[in-house]
Amino acid sequence: MISRKSKYAIRAALFLARNHGKSPVSVEKIASAEKISKKFLEAIMLDLKLGGLLDSQRGKHGGYVLHDSPDQITLGRIIRTIDGPLAPVRCVSVTAYKACEDCLDEATCPIRLVMKEVRESISRVLDLKTLAEVIHSCEALPVLEDPVPANPSGSEISAPSAASATARPAVPPRPRP
């Protein structure tokens, strides 16, 4: 499971990706738009900068920009920068391998074999999914329209209640034999 910090880092990076090629964006603007604590976001942005994902500019018109283009930054890179290895257990990590102390034989350990598949699957998705692809896939989603259509007569139409929308007809209980 990825941390909240990684989720916020991805959201901030996506915000910067949508503003790629424009002037630097302040932490305040990102925090406000993404509903993230400014103080927490400042720490995240510093980690992303130290990880080589962001550049910063000081001053009145300062802020952050992506170091690379959105089609070059993957979600896997962001998560590793914030949370470290993607592997569910250290003995299958590519970047932070450590043998299990209680494992009898790594080559035949069933837990390690399954966790290696899990790590490979996670890596395959996250290391191929770029910020640009995520933005593009979100843009392709349909925009939800107002669930209550306007009434041409001008009088208000009330939306059906959740109970009536999901209510099922009463079914009599089955007789017991």
Secondary structure by P-SEA (a helix, b strand, c coil): cccaaaaaaaaaaaaaaaacccccccaaaaaaaacccaaaaaaaaaaaaaaccccccccccbbbbbccccccccaaaaaaaccccccccccccccccccccccccccccaaaaaaaaaaaaaaaaaaaccaaaaaaaaaaccccccccccccccccccccccccccccccccccccc
